[in-house]
Every structure is written in C-alpha cells, then in structure tokens.
Amino acid sequence: MAFRSFMELALEEARKAAARGEVPVGAVVVSPHGEVIGSGGNRTRADNDPTAHAEVLAIRGACAHLGAERLSGCALYVTLEPCAMCAGAISAARIGRLYYGAADPKSGGVAQGARVFSHPQCHHAPEVFDGIAEREAAALLTEFFSARRDAATR
C-alpha cells in the first residue's frame, strides 16, 4: 500500500481549535487499513481540562472506536511535536508510527526536552517521522500567537 499522509486532516483540526480560541494543535489516529478512527484539536480551555490536548483526544476517540486500550499498528498525525504527557499517552497506547509537523523547542517531549521515547523506562516507542507539513503547522501557531499579542497591546 502506498504511503498517504493524513496531516491535512490534523491541520484542519488545528484550524478548528484556533477558531475556538485554543492553541492550534490538531491530531488524527489512522488505523492500519487507512481509516481515520480518532481525531481532535486542543480543548484545554473549552473543557477546563489540562489533559485535553489534541493527541489525547484523538487517542481517546480511537480507543473508543476500537473498544480497546491499545492502538497497535495505528499511526498518529499531529501538527506539533507532542509534549511529554502526550508522548507518554502515545507510548501507553502502543501507537505504531508518529508523524508530526512543527518541532516544539519549548515544550516538546519527543526530539526536544524530555525525549520520552529515549528513556529506558519507556515501554514502547513508535517510529517517529518529523517535519510533515512543518511550515503550515508552524504558520498556524505563529499567526495564532501573533494575533493574541496584537490583541493584548490594543
């Protein structure tokens, strides 16, 4: 089967999050058969829930869809490098492949910061592919925070 990126769907989830006033991060979980089985955009403010990150919401949806706690063989597409919390959830869910867009030097937990998948205590590490639609993902974040700064100075 030829590779197909689902990053555009994750970017759409990020755009929806931005429209709600959330940090624009989106994620989708794709089954081994190429079916989107979970998706989400950040909802931390809307849900008053610090764990309502896009990745966690997409994983919850995929697990509910499958009726299982593990997502072996599934892929996760996310617009921003996952934080340490989300990397832990990705590991616990046994996601097979992680595709992400923009790097997160401040809060990333994969290639930056905690590097969760590199620790000996990490029970499962997915294959990681970074830089997928990186420019588009980074632009969403830059525009979002720029608009917030501009609004604060008015």
C-alpha positions in Angstrom: 0.0 0.0 0.0 1.4 3.4 -0.9 2.0 6.0 1.8 -0.7 8.6 2.3 -0.3 11.5 4.6 -3.2 12.4 6.8 -1.6 15.6 8.0 -4.1 17.8 6.2 -6.8 16.4 8.4 -4.7 17.2 11.5 -4.2 20.7 10.2 -8.0 21.1 9.8 -8.4 20.0 13.5 -5.8 22.6 14.4 -7.7 25.3 12.5 -10.9 24.4 14.3 -9.1 24.7 17.6 -7.8 28.1 16.7 -11.3 29.2 15.8 -12.4 28.2 19.3 -9.6 30.3 20.8 -7.5 27.2 21.6 -3.8 26.8 20.8 -4.0 25.4 17.2 -2.8 21.8 17.5 -4.7 19.0 15.8 -4.3 15.3 15.6 -5.8 12.2 13.9 -5.3 8.5 14.5 -5.4 6.3 11.4 -5.9 2.5 11.5 -3.5 0.1 9.7 -6.2 0.0 7.0 -6.1 3.8 6.4 -9.3 4.7 8.2 -9.4 7.7 10.5 -10.6 6.3 13.8 -9.9 9.3 16.1 -9.4 13.0 15.8 -9.2 16.1 17.9 -8.0 19.6 18.3 -6.9 21.2 21.6 -9.8 21.7 24.0 -8.0 22.5 27.3 -9.8 25.8 27.7 -13.2 24.7 26.4 -13.2 21.6 28.7 -11.3 23.2 31.6 -9.1 20.1 31.3 -5.3 20.4 31.1 -5.1 16.9 29.6 -7.4 17.8 26.7 -4.5 18.0 24.2 -5.2 17.1 20.6 -3.2 13.9 20.8 -5.0 12.7 23.9 -8.4 13.4 22.5 -7.6 11.6 19.2 -6.3 8.6 21.1 -9.4 8.5 23.4 -11.6 8.6 20.3 -9.6 5.9 18.5 -9.7 3.6 21.6 -13.4 4.1 22.0 -13.9 3.4 18.3 -12.0 0.1 18.6 -13.2 -0.8 22.0 -9.6 -1.3 23.1 -6.9 0.4 25.1 -4.1 -0.3 22.6 -3.7 1.1 19.1 -1.1 -1.3 17.8 -0.3 -0.7 14.2 -2.1 2.7 14.1 -0.5 5.9 13.1 -0.9 9.3 14.8 -0.6 12.5 12.8 -0.2 15.7 14.9 0.7 19.2 13.9 3.1 19.9 16.7 5.7 17.8 18.4 4.0 16.1 21.3 4.7 17.2 24.9 6.0 14.7 27.5 2.4 14.0 28.7 1.2 13.2 25.2 4.3 11.2 24.4 3.5 9.1 27.5 0.0 8.5 26.2 1.3 7.6 22.7 3.6 5.0 24.3 0.9 3.6 26.6 -1.5 3.3 23.6 1.2 1.5 21.7 0.9 3.7 18.6 3.0 2.3 15.8 4.0 5.4 14.0 4.0 9.1 14.9 4.1 11.8 12.3 4.4 15.4 13.4 4.7 18.8 11.8 6.4 21.6 13.7 9.1 21.0 16.4 8.4 22.4 19.8 11.7 23.6 21.4 9.8 24.9 24.5 7.5 22.0 25.4 8.3 19.1 23.1 8.8 15.7 24.6 10.0 13.7 21.6 13.0 15.3 20.0 13.3 18.2 22.5 13.1 18.4 26.2 12.2 15.1 28.0 12.7 12.9 24.9 10.3 10.4 26.4 10.8 7.6 23.8 14.6 7.6 24.6 14.2 6.6 28.2 14.8 3.1 29.4 11.6 3.3 31.3 9.6 3.8 28.1 7.7 0.6 27.4 7.0 1.3 23.8 8.5 3.8 21.3 6.8 4.4 17.9 8.6 5.1 14.7 8.8 8.9 14.6 8.7 11.0 11.4 9.0 14.7 11.9 8.7 17.8 9.7 5.5 16.6 8.0 3.8 19.8 6.7 6.0 21.7 9.1 5.7 25.1 7.5 1.9 25.0 7.6 1.8 23.8 11.2 4.3 26.4 12.3 2.5 29.2 10.5 -0.8 28.4 12.3 0.9 28.7 15.6 2.8 31.8 14.7 -0.3 33.5 13.4 -2.3 32.5 16.5 0.1 33.8 19.0 0.9 37.0 17.0 -2.9 37.8 16.9 -3.1 37.2 20.7 -0.1 39.6 21.3 -1.6 42.2 19.0 -5.0 42.0 20.8 -3.2 42.4 24.2 -1.4 45.6 23.1 -4.7 47.3 22.0 
